[in-house]
Amino acid sequence: MEQSRVLDGPAARSVVFDLAHGGSPASRERVVKPEGLWVRSRVVKIADRGLWGAALVLGLAFWCLPGLWAQEPSLREQRAFFKEAKSQLLNPSPSARASAVRKLSKLGTREAWELIWEALDDGQAEAADAAQLALRDCDAERVLKKWAGREGLRSKDLGRRWRLAETTGWLQGPFEARELAAWLRAGDDETTRLLLRSVERLAQRGRIVGGSDRLVSRLASLARSSRASGAVNGGALLALAQVDASQVGSLALPAMRSKKPELRVGALLALEEWVAQSQSDGRNGVGVSQLEEGCRHLAADDSVLVRRALYSLLGRFPRRSSVELLVAALKMEEAMRLRLQVIAALQELSGLRYRGDPRPWQAWLGELKPGPLPTPQRGSKTPQGEGRTAAEGSLRLPLNSDRVALLIDLSGSVQQKLKTGNTRKEALDQYIRNTLKVLPVGTLFQLVPYAARPHPWPDEPEVADRRMGQRAQEYYDDLHLAGTGDLWEALELTLAGGELDSVLILSDGAPTGGFHWDLGLFVQLTLERVRLAPVSFDLVLVDAGKRVTAHWKKLAEQTGGTLASVKLAAPKKQPAKKGRRSKR
């Protein structure tokens, strides 16, 4: 009985656990799985019953011990995992290196993050994109301290700077506002543009702390800078609208008189954000008069991209003043795609299904009172019929615009032979031939075949005459390209001019070369790039898988474009090559 009293209560619990785990109290902390905690609680309850309970629990603990012990990865196993992933970073296959980056991000140690940091410089976009995406979750202080330094945003390597500038907006933070203001002195326009988008994103996520005076001053300075690009000016206004929207009113209207189209669009969108924030805060009417004045000022803008942004905004701004501007645009607008956009905006605001005749729209306008519009009565949608869209089953690409670039993928996958003995390119040549044959006179047009690099014809978009389609066909027939497909560079070249409102892409949908490889990141960055210079993307995908198609569908839908799929005969089976993207 005396012995029984000694082992009762907390003393018995301590002895039982020390015996069950080799006599080391610290070793008890190694059982961390839920199953281990459940057994521990049962052991404690049994031990409270005295000596017999202690004897029983000893047997139970030794019986369960091997299974519980195996559930926790040891430090040795973690080191082996790290060593394996580090070794995999030296693999010649970019897919293997990208896989190693993802493994290291799951490990999440300081050493792992430092290896991911170095992978940003991988010569293949697949691995570098994986590192860029992984660093969004980085929490290693030693790595984050390098972010804005000479190894980071001030690096001589532009690619590293661009990747880190984009990733900044996804970090957990928080960030001091004055620190971000200092970062915005990065240097080149592209790094600054990407950083401004990150500041905008951080403000939306509530990750900026501290006094914002320096940051607001820096953003206002960038918005007014004559040396910066229009994309930087406009991006600064959009970031300012998130950091301190009350500052937008004094900057936006003067910005609309700028010669830079991207700045004029940025000013318009910043005013819209100011109005939206005011309404959400219960301050209805704040900024509305400034936005209406800005819309009237841009209604006769000579840039097709500015007018496109304006019509899109008017469709989201349900007031009589919006309808008035849209009806006037329907009478005056000559660009085909923009006319369709005006009609779509009027239909959205009204719930009516009138088409391109301005008279019924003018009659509806006469019935409206000043101020907000009544809630529209939604009718059944009518398919748009004014565009030149390929008929079902026709071997012709959809030309929905009279300001269009045609991008044609001529990379190795398109040159692959089908079971019929022909290549995909040979099967698609008929689509291209039939399209160029009927290229309408007066279309602002550029042909951009691409493989490892783009080969534009002509060098700048030109207005088509009667022979342009024939000359474009001759240029295309003389091309003999192969290798990877750098769609990223082809898009950068196409969008640089700012004169087109549509991009038509014929591809298998899977970029295999260039600065970006990951399709989710590719589409996200493309959408952000065209926010201040809006264009529509029409895509014709050849033998693309469902996952690839889903990414491009997002791009088409969010830019007012279209997507069509072409299924050809299955290709001949070829030996698998490491590092090549599968058609998923």
C-alpha positions in Angstrom: 0.0 0.0 0.0 2.9 2.3 0.8 4.4 1.7 -2.7 1.0 2.4 -4.2 0.8 5.8 -2.5 4.2 6.8 -3.8 3.2 6.2 -7.4 -0.2 7.9 -7.2 -1.0 11.2 -8.9 1.5 13.4 -10.7 4.5 11.4 -9.5 3.1 8.3 -11.1 2.5 10.2 -14.4 6.1 11.5 -14.5 7.6 8.0 -13.8 5.5 6.3 -16.3 6.3 8.8 -19.1 10.0 8.8 -18.3 10.1 5.0 -18.4 8.0 4.8 -21.6 10.3 7.2 -23.5 13.6 6.0 -22.3 13.8 7.9 -19.1 14.2 11.3 -20.9 11.6 13.9 -20.1 12.7 15.9 -23.2 12.0 12.9 -25.4 8.3 13.2 -24.7 8.2 16.4 -26.8 9.1 14.3 -29.9 5.6 12.8 -30.0 3.8 15.6 -31.8 1.2 13.9 -34.0 -2.5 14.0 -33.1 -2.4 10.2 -32.6 0.4 10.6 -30.1 -1.4 13.2 -28.1 -4.5 11.0 -27.9 -2.4 8.1 -26.5 -0.7 10.4 -24.1 -4.0 11.6 -22.6 -5.2 8.1 -22.2 -1.9 7.1 -20.5 -2.3 10.0 -18.0 -5.8 8.9 -17.1 -4.7 5.3 -16.5 -1.7 6.3 -14.5 -3.9 8.2 -12.1 -5.3 4.9 -11.0 -2.2 3.8 -9.2 0.4 1.0 -9.5 -1.7 -1.4 -11.5 -2.4 1.4 -13.9 1.3 2.2 -14.2 2.1 -1.4 -15.1 -0.7 -1.5 -17.7 0.4 1.8 -19.3 4.1 0.6 -19.6 3.0 -2.3 -21.8 0.7 0.0 -23.8 3.4 2.6 -24.3 6.0 0.2 -25.5 3.5 -1.4 -27.8 2.6 1.9 -29.4 6.0 3.4 -29.4 7.4 2.2 -32.7 4.5 3.6 -34.7 4.5 6.9 -33.0 8.3 7.3 -33.3 8.1 6.8 -37.1 5.6 9.6 -37.6 8.0 12.4 -37.0 10.7 13.3 -39.6 14.0 13.4 -38.0 16.6 16.1 -38.4 18.6 13.6 -40.4 15.7 13.0 -42.8 15.3 16.8 -43.3 19.0 17.2 -44.1 18.8 14.3 -46.6 15.7 15.9 -48.2 17.6 19.3 -48.5 20.7 17.6 -49.9 18.6 15.7 -52.5 16.8 18.9 -53.6 20.0 20.9 -53.7 21.6 18.2 -55.9 18.5 18.3 -58.2 19.1 22.0 -58.8 22.2 20.9 -60.9 20.1 18.6 -63.1 20.3 19.5 -66.8 16.5 19.3 -67.1 14.7 22.6 -66.3 11.6 20.6 -65.2 13.8 18.8 -62.6 15.2 22.1 -61.4 11.8 23.6 -61.1 10.7 20.6 -59.1 13.7 21.1 -56.8 12.6 24.7 -56.2 9.1 23.6 -55.2 10.6 21.0 -52.8 12.8 23.5 -51.2 9.9 25.9 -50.7 8.0 23.2 -48.8 11.1 22.7 -46.5 11.1 26.5 -45.8 14.4 26.7 -44.0 16.8 29.7 -44.4 19.2 27.5 -46.4 16.4 26.4 -48.7 15.2 30.0 -49.4 18.8 31.1 -50.2 19.0 28.3 -52.9 15.6 29.4 -54.3 16.9 33.0 -54.4 19.8 31.9 -56.5 17.4 29.9 -58.8 16.0 33.3 -59.9 19.0 33.5 -62.3 18.3 30.1 -63.9 18.8 30.3 -67.6 15.6 28.5 -68.3 12.3 30.2 -67.6 10.6 27.1 -66.2 12.9 27.0 -63.2 13.2 30.8 -62.8 9.4 31.1 -62.8 9.2 28.4 -60.1 11.6 30.4 -58.0 9.7 33.7 -58.5 6.4 32.1 -57.5 8.0 30.3 -54.5 9.5 33.5 -53.1 6.0 34.9 -52.6 6.0 32.8 -49.4 9.5 33.6 -48.2 9.8 34.4 -44.5 13.6 34.0 -44.0 14.8 37.3 -42.5 18.3 36.9 -43.9 16.9 36.5 -47.4 14.4 39.4 -47.0 17.2 41.7 -45.9 18.8 41.3 -49.4 15.5 42.2 -51.2 16.2 45.8 -51.8 20.0 45.6 -51.9 22.6 45.0 -54.6 21.6 41.4 -54.8 18.0 42.2 -55.1 16.1 45.2 -56.5 19.4 47.1 -57.2 21.0 44.1 -58.9 22.8 44.6 -62.2 20.7 41.6 -63.6 17.5 43.2 -64.9 15.7 39.8 -64.9 16.3 39.4 -61.2 15.1 42.9 -60.5 11.9 42.4 -62.5 11.1 39.1 -60.8 11.7 40.5 -57.3 9.8 43.7 -58.1 6.7 41.6 -59.1 7.0 39.2 -56.1 7.2 42.1 -53.6 3.4 42.6 -53.7 2.7 39.0 -52.5 5.0 39.0 -49.5 3.5 38.9 -46.0 5.1 42.0 -44.7 4.1 44.3 -43.1 6.2 47.0 -44.9 7.0 50.5 -43.6 5.7 53.1 -46.0 8.9 55.1 -45.9 10.8 51.9 -46.8 8.7 51.3 -49.9 9.2 55.0 -50.9 12.9 54.3 -50.9 12.5 51.1 -53.0 10.7 53.1 -55.7 14.0 54.7 -56.7 15.0 51.4 -58.4 16.1 52.9 -61.7 14.8 51.4 -64.9 11.1 51.9 -65.9 10.2 48.3 -66.0 11.4 47.6 -62.4 9.6 50.7 -61.2 6.4 49.8 -63.1 6.3 46.3 -61.4 7.1 47.8 -58.0 4.3 50.2 -58.3 1.9 47.3 -59.0 3.3 45.6 -55.9 2.7 48.8 -53.8 -0.8 48.9 -55.1 -1.3 45.2 -54.2 0.3 45.6 -50.7 -2.1 48.6 -50.0 -5.1 46.5 -51.1 -4.0 43.7 -48.7 -3.4 46.1 -45.8 0.3 45.3 -45.6 1.6 48.9 -45.5 2.2 50.5 -42.0 3.6 53.7 -40.6 3.2 57.3 -41.8 2.5 57.4 -45.5 3.7 61.0 -46.2 7.0 60.0 -47.9 5.3 57.3 -50.0 2.5 59.6 -51.1 5.0 62.2 -52.1 7.1 59.7 -54.0 4.0 58.3 -55.9 2.9 61.9 -56.8 6.4 62.7 -58.0 6.4 59.6 -60.2 2.9 60.4 -61.6 4.1 63.8 -62.7 7.6 62.8 -63.9 8.3 63.8 -67.5 11.2 61.4 -67.7 9.3 58.3 -66.7 7.3 56.2 -69.2 3.5 56.6 -69.4 3.2 53.1 -67.8 5.1 54.3 -64.8 3.1 57.6 -64.6 -0.2 55.8 -64.8 0.9 53.0 -62.4 1.9 55.6 -59.8 -1.6 57.1 -59.9 -3.2 53.7 -59.5 -0.9 52.9 -56.5 -1.7 56.3 -55.0 -5.4 55.6 -55.3 -4.9 52.6 -53.0 -2.5 54.3 -50.6 -4.3 57.7 -50.2 -7.2 58.1 -52.7 -8.0 61.7 -51.5 -4.8 62.8 -53.3 -6.0 61.6 -56.7 -8.4 64.4 -57.5 -5.7 67.1 -57.7 -3.5 65.0 -60.0 -5.8 63.0 -62.3 -7.5 65.8 -64.2 -4.2 67.6 -65.2 -2.8 64.1 -66.1 -5.6 63.7 -68.7 -3.9 66.5 -70.7 -0.7 64.5 -71.0 0.6 63.3 -74.3 1.1 59.8 -72.8 -1.9 57.5 -73.5 -1.0 55.2 -70.6 -1.0 58.2 -68.2 -4.4 59.3 -69.4 -5.8 55.8 -68.9 -4.2 55.6 -65.4 -5.8 58.9 -64.5 -9.2 57.7 -65.6 -8.9 54.4 -63.6 -7.6 56.2 -60.5 -10.6 58.5 -60.5 -12.9 55.5 -60.8 -11.1 53.9 -57.8 -11.5 57.1 -55.8 -15.2 57.1 -56.4 -15.6 53.4 -55.6 -13.7 53.8 -52.3 -15.8 56.9 -51.4 -19.0 55.0 -52.0 -17.9 52.0 -49.9 -17.1 54.4 -47.0 -20.6 55.9 -47.3 -19.5 59.1 -48.9 -21.6 58.9 -52.0 -21.0 61.6 -54.6 -17.3 62.2 -53.7 -15.3 62.3 -56.9 -18.2 61.8 -59.2 -18.1 65.2 -60.8 -14.4 64.9 -61.4 -14.9 61.5 -63.0 -17.6 62.8 -65.3 -15.4 65.7 -66.3 -12.6 63.3 -67.1 -14.8 61.1 -69.2 -16.0 64.1 -71.2 -12.4 65.2 -71.8 -11.3 61.8 -73.1 -14.4 61.2 -75.3 -12.7 62.6 -78.4 -9.2 61.3 -77.6 -7.2 60.4 -80.6 -5.8 57.2 -79.1 -7.8 54.0 -79.7 -6.4 52.6 -76.5 -7.7 55.5 -74.4 -11.1 55.4 -76.0 -11.3 51.7 -75.4 -10.5 52.2 -71.7 -13.1 55.0 -71.6 -15.9 52.8 -73.1 -15.1 50.0 -70.7 -15.4 52.4 -67.7 -18.6 54.0 -68.9 -20.2 50.5 -69.0 -19.3 50.2 -65.3 -20.5 53.7 -64.4 -24.4 53.7 -64.5 -25.3 57.3 -64.9 -27.1 59.3 -67.6 -23.8 61.1 -68.4 -22.3 57.7 -69.4 -25.2 56.9 -71.7 -24.9 60.3 -73.4 -21.2 59.8 -74.1 -21.8 56.2 -75.4 -24.6 57.2 -77.8 -22.4 60.0 -79.1 -19.5 57.5 -79.6 -21.8 55.1 -81.5 -22.4 57.9 -84.0 -18.7 58.8 -84.4 -16.6 55.7 -83.6 -15.0 54.1 -86.6 -12.8 51.4 -85.1 -14.7 48.1 -85.5 -13.9 46.5 -82.2 -14.6 49.7 -80.3 -18.0 50.0 -81.9 -18.8 46.5 -80.6 -17.6 47.6 -77.2 -19.9 50.7 -77.2 -22.9 48.5 -78.1 -22.1 46.0 -75.4 -21.7 48.8 -72.8 -25.1 50.3 -73.7 -26.7 46.9 -73.6 -25.2 46.3 -70.1 -26.4 49.6 -68.8 -29.9 49.4 -70.2 -30.9 45.7 -70.4 -32.0 46.5 -74.0 -30.8 44.6 -77.0 -30.6 47.3 -79.7 -27.7 47.0 -82.1 -25.6 49.6 -84.0 -28.4 51.9 -85.1 -28.0 55.0 -82.7 -31.6 56.1 -83.1 -33.3 53.7 -80.6 -30.5 54.4 -78.1 -31.0 58.2 -78.6 -34.7 57.7 -77.9 -33.9 55.8 -74.6 -31.4 58.5 -73.6 -34.2 61.1 -73.9 -36.3 59.2 -71.3 -33.5 59.2 -68.7 -33.3 61.7 -65.8 -29.9 63.2 -64.7 -27.9 61.2 -62.2 -27.8 57.4 -61.6 -29.6 55.0 -63.9 -32.5 52.8 -62.9 -31.7 49.1 -62.5 -31.9 47.6 -66.0 -34.4 44.9 -66.9 -32.1 42.2 -68.2 -33.2 40.7 -71.5 -31.8 37.6 -73.3 -28.4 38.3 -74.7 -28.0 38.5 -78.5 -24.8 37.2 -80.0 -22.7 40.1 -81.4 -23.0 40.0 -85.2 -21.0 43.0 -86.5 -17.6 41.5 -86.2 -15.8 39.5 -88.9 -15.8 36.1 -87.1 -15.1 32.8 -88.8 -18.2 30.8 -89.6 -18.6 27.4 -88.0 -16.4 24.9 -89.7 -14.6 27.5 -92.0 -10.8 27.3 -92.4 -10.3 30.9 -91.6 -9.0 32.8 -88.5 -11.4 35.2 -86.8 -10.7 38.9 -87.7 -12.8 40.8 -85.2 -10.9 44.1 -85.6 -9.5 46.5 -88.2 -6.4 47.1 -86.0 -4.9 43.7 -85.5 -1.6 41.8 -85.2 -1.5 38.1 -86.2 1.0 36.1 -84.1 1.8 32.6 -85.5 3.7 30.0 -83.5 6.2 28.2 -85.7 8.2 26.5 -82.8 9.2 22.9 -82.9 5.9 21.5 -81.5 4.0 23.0 -84.4 6.5 21.4 -86.9 5.7 18.0 -85.3 4.5 15.4 -87.8 1.0 14.0 -87.5 -0.2 10.5 -88.2 -1.3 11.7 -91.6 2.4 12.4 -92.4 1.9 16.1 -92.5 3.1 18.6 -89.9 0.8 20.8 -87.8 2.1 23.8 -89.7 1.1 22.3 -93.0 -2.4 21.6 -91.7 -2.6 25.2 -90.4 -1.2 26.9 -93.5 -4.6 26.8 -95.1 -6.1 28.8 -92.2 -3.5 31.5 -92.7 -3.8 31.5 -96.5 -7.6 31.9 -96.4 -7.3 34.7 -93.8 -4.7 36.7 -95.6 -6.5 36.3 -98.9 -9.5 38.3 -97.6 -7.6 40.8 -95.5 -9.8 43.9 -95.7 -8.4 47.0 -97.3 -7.8 49.7 -94.6 -7.0 47.3 -91.8 -4.0 48.3 -89.7 -2.1 45.0 -89.8 1.1 43.3 -88.8 2.1 39.7 -89.2 4.4 38.3 -86.4 5.5 34.7 -86.9 7.8 33.6 -84.1 9.9 30.7 -82.8 13.0 31.5 -80.8 12.4 35.1 -81.6 9.7 37.1 -83.4 10.0 37.9 -87.1 7.5 40.8 -87.7 6.3 41.9 -91.2 6.2 44.7 -91.7 8.5 46.2 -89.0 5.6 48.4 -87.9 1.8 47.9 -88.4 0.7 49.3 -91.8 -2.7 50.0 -93.3 -3.5 47.2 -95.7 -3.9 47.9 -99.4 -5.2 45.4 -102.0 -1.8 43.6 -102.2 -0.9 43.4 -98.6 -2.4 40.0 -98.0 -0.5 38.6 -100.9 2.8 40.1 -99.8 2.2 38.8 -96.3 1.6 35.4 -97.6 4.8 35.5 -99.7 6.8 36.5 -96.6 5.2 33.7 -94.5 5.9 31.1 -97.2 9.6 32.0 -97.3 10.1 31.6 -93.5 11.7 28.5 -92.2 11.7 28.7 -88.4 12.1 26.1 -85.7 13.2 25.8 -82.0 11.5 27.1 -78.9 8.5 29.4 -79.0 9.1 32.8 -77.4 5.6 34.2 -77.2 6.6 36.6 -74.4 9.0 38.5 -76.7 6.5 38.4 -79.6 3.9 40.0 -77.4 6.3 42.7 -76.1 7.2 43.6 -79.6 3.5 43.7 -80.7 2.2 45.8 -77.8 5.1 48.3 -77.9 3.5 50.4 -80.7 0.2 51.2 -79.0 -1.7 51.5 -82.2 -3.5 48.1 -82.3 -6.6 47.1 -80.3 -6.5 43.4 -81.0 -3.9 40.5 -81.0 -4.8 37.3 -82.7 -2.6 34.3 -81.6 -2.4 31.0 -83.4 -0.5 28.6 -81.2 -0.5 25.2 -79.4 -0.8 27.4 -76.2 2.4 26.3 -74.5 5.3 28.8 -74.5 8.6 26.8 -74.6 11.0 29.7 -74.6 11.4 33.3 -73.5 11.4 35.1 -70.2 8.3 33.4 -68.7 7.1 29.8 -68.9 4.5 29.3 -66.2 1.1 30.0 -67.8 -0.6 31.3 -64.7 2.2 33.9 -64.2 2.3 34.6 -68.0 -1.4 35.4 -68.1 -1.4 37.4 -64.9 1.5 39.6 -66.0 0.0 40.1 -69.5 -3.3 41.3 -68.0 -1.4 43.7 -65.8 0.7 45.0 -68.8 -2.4 45.8 -70.9 -4.4 47.5 -68.1 -3.1 50.9 -69.2 -3.0 50.0 -72.9 -6.0 47.8 -73.3 -6.2 45.3 -76.2 -8.3 42.2 -76.9 -6.8 38.8 -77.2 -8.3 36.4 -79.7 -6.8 32.9 -79.5 -6.9 29.9 -81.8 -5.4 27.0 -79.9 -4.2 23.9 -81.8 -4.4 20.5 -79.9 -4.1 22.3 -76.5 -5.0 20.4 -73.3 -7.7 21.5 -70.9 -5.3 23.1 -68.3 -3.5 25.1 -71.0 -6.8 26.2 -72.5 -8.2 27.3 -69.1 -5.3 29.8 -68.7 -5.8 31.3 -72.1 -9.6 31.4 -71.7 -9.0 33.7 -68.7 -6.9 36.1 -70.9 -9.5 36.1 -73.6 -12.5 36.7 -71.3 -10.9 39.4 -69.3 -9.9 41.4 -72.4 -13.1 41.0 -74.3 -11.6 38.5 -76.7 -12.5 35.1 -78.1 -11.0 31.6 -77.9 -11.4 28.7 -80.4 -9.8 25.3 -80.4 -8.6 23.3 -83.4 -8.2 19.6 -83.1 -5.9 17.9 -85.6 -4.8 14.3 -86.0 -2.8 12.9 -83.1 1.0 13.3 -83.6 3.3 10.4 -84.2 4.9 9.1 -80.9 8.3 10.5 -80.4 10.9 9.6 -77.7 10.3 11.7 -74.6 12.7 14.6 -74.2 13.5 15.8 -70.7 12.4 19.3 -69.8 9.8 19.7 -72.5 6.3 20.8 -71.5 3.6 18.2 -71.9 0.4 19.1 -73.6 -1.7 19.0 -70.5 
